[in-house]
Every structure is written in C-alpha cells, then in structure tokens.
C-alpha cells in the first residue's frame, strides 16, 4: 500500500488522498487505523478498526489486524469481543485471510482458529 511506502511525515497526507479516492474500502481504512496505532492513539485506532469492519465485514484481514491490535493494547474481554464478532460475520476474503484459510494444513479449522492464525501472520 502506498501509504506505508511514504516517509512517516508524509503518511497522513497520503492516507487522506487514499480515503478521498477509496473511502469505503476496508484496506484503506485499516491502513489509517494502523497509522493511529503507530502513533499510540489507542481509542482512535479502535474507532477506525470498527469503521473498517463496518465497510466490509467479509474482509478477514481487517479482523486479523483488529485482533492483533487488541492483543497488544486491549484486555482479554476486548479480544474476545473481536473474536465473537468475527465468528458471527464469517469473513472469507483478504489477502492474508485467504492464504491462511486455503492452506492445506488449515483445512477444517474454525473461523476463530483462522482469525488467530491470520493475526499471528500479519506484519
């Protein structure tokens, strides 16, 4: 994503451009949430993660990023809430999500297990 290729000082500007061009896309919204995460703005990050999920509940990578964030900054209740919401949504798309879900080693695993593997794999 072009946002992360920019210098840290220019990322906010690039994210604004991306939001104008592709506002409802969960990849862009998740990237903005990750910018807030990198600045340690915890509540802002949660708000933007929720926006990413609202834009497309089927985008599993956003769920993975949100769980990864809550593992680092949230309590167990918040992590469980993300897991429960993800299981209810049943996502099927996302670059990392599909690579994990379609891996032969993961055949038959539940949405929860796949979510946890995705969160571990995201960097």
C-alpha positions as CSV (number, residue, x, y, z in Angstrom):
1,X,0.0,0.0,0.0
2,X,1.3,3.4,-1.0
3,X,0.7,4.9,2.5
4,X,3.4,2.8,4.1
5,X,5.9,3.5,1.3
6,X,5.9,7.2,2.2
7,X,8.2,8.8,4.8
8,X,6.5,8.9,8.2
9,X,5.9,12.7,7.9
10,X,4.0,12.2,4.6
11,X,1.8,9.3,5.6
12,X,-1.1,11.3,6.9
13,X,-1.3,13.2,3.6
14,X,-1.1,10.1,1.6
15,X,-3.8,8.5,3.8
16,X,-6.1,11.5,3.2
17,X,-5.7,11.1,-0.5
18,X,-6.4,7.4,-0.3
19,X,-9.6,8.0,1.7
20,X,-10.9,10.5,-0.8
21,X,-10.3,8.1,-3.6
22,X,-11.5,4.9,-2.0
23,X,-13.3,5.8,1.2
24,X,-15.4,2.7,1.8
25,X,-12.6,0.2,1.1
26,X,-11.6,-1.7,4.3
27,X,-7.9,-1.9,3.2
28,X,-7.6,1.9,3.1
29,X,-9.5,2.3,6.4
30,X,-7.4,-0.4,8.1
31,X,-4.2,1.4,6.9
32,X,-5.4,4.6,8.5
33,X,-6.2,2.7,11.7
34,X,-2.7,1.3,11.6
35,X,-1.3,4.9,11.3
36,X,-3.1,5.8,14.6
37,X,-1.8,2.6,16.1
38,X,1.8,3.5,15.2
39,X,1.2,6.8,17.0
40,X,-0.2,5.0,20.1
41,X,-3.6,6.6,19.7
42,X,-5.5,3.6,21.1
43,X,-9.1,4.8,21.1
44,X,-8.7,6.4,17.6
45,X,-7.3,3.1,16.4
46,X,-10.3,1.2,17.7
47,X,-12.7,3.6,16.1
48,X,-11.0,3.2,12.7
49,X,-10.9,-0.6,13.1
50,X,-14.6,-0.5,13.7
51,X,-15.0,1.6,10.5
52,X,-13.0,-0.9,8.5
53,X,-15.3,-3.7,9.7
54,X,-18.4,-1.7,9.0
55,X,-17.1,-1.0,5.5
56,X,-16.9,-4.8,4.7
57,X,-17.4,-7.5,7.4
58,X,-16.2,-10.1,4.9
59,X,-12.7,-8.7,4.7
60,X,-10.9,-11.0,7.0
61,X,-7.6,-9.1,7.0
62,X,-9.2,-6.2,8.9
63,X,-10.4,-8.6,11.5
64,X,-6.9,-10.0,11.8
65,X,-5.4,-6.5,12.3
66,X,-8.0,-5.7,14.9
67,X,-7.3,-8.8,16.9
68,X,-3.5,-8.2,16.6
69,X,-4.1,-4.7,17.9
70,X,-6.2,-5.8,20.8
71,X,-3.7,-8.5,21.8
72,X,-1.1,-5.7,22.1
73,X,-3.3,-3.0,23.7
74,X,-6.5,-4.5,24.9
75,X,-7.9,-6.6,27.7
76,X,-9.0,-10.1,27.3
77,X,-12.6,-9.0,27.1
78,X,-11.9,-6.8,24.1
79,X,-10.0,-9.6,22.4
80,X,-12.9,-12.0,23.0
81,X,-15.4,-9.4,21.6
82,X,-13.4,-9.1,18.4
83,X,-13.3,-12.9,18.1
84,X,-17.0,-13.2,18.7
85,X,-17.9,-10.5,16.2
86,X,-15.6,-12.1,13.6
87,X,-17.1,-15.5,14.1
88,X,-20.6,-14.0,13.7
89,X,-19.5,-12.2,10.5
90,X,-17.8,-15.2,9.0
91,X,-15.3,-13.4,6.7
92,X,-14.0,-15.1,3.6
93,X,-11.8,-12.5,1.8
94,X,-8.5,-10.8,2.3
95,X,-5.0,-11.4,1.0
96,X,-3.7,-13.0,4.2
97,X,-7.1,-14.4,5.2
98,X,-7.4,-16.5,2.0
99,X,-3.8,-17.7,2.1
100,X,-4.3,-19.0,5.6
101,X,-7.8,-20.4,5.1
102,X,-6.8,-22.2,1.9
103,X,-3.6,-23.6,3.3
104,X,-4.0,-27.4,3.3
105,X,-2.7,-27.5,6.9
106,X,-5.7,-25.4,7.9
107,X,-8.5,-27.4,6.3
108,X,-11.4,-27.9,8.6
109,X,-10.3,-25.2,11.1
110,X,-12.9,-22.8,12.6
111,X,-13.2,-19.1,11.8
112,X,-11.8,-18.4,15.3
113,X,-8.7,-20.6,14.6
114,X,-8.2,-19.0,11.2
115,X,-8.6,-15.5,12.7
116,X,-5.9,-16.2,15.3
117,X,-3.5,-17.6,12.6
118,X,-4.1,-14.5,10.5
119,X,-3.4,-12.2,13.4
120,X,-0.2,-14.1,14.0
121,X,0.9,-13.9,10.4
122,X,0.2,-10.1,9.8
123,X,3.2,-7.8,9.9
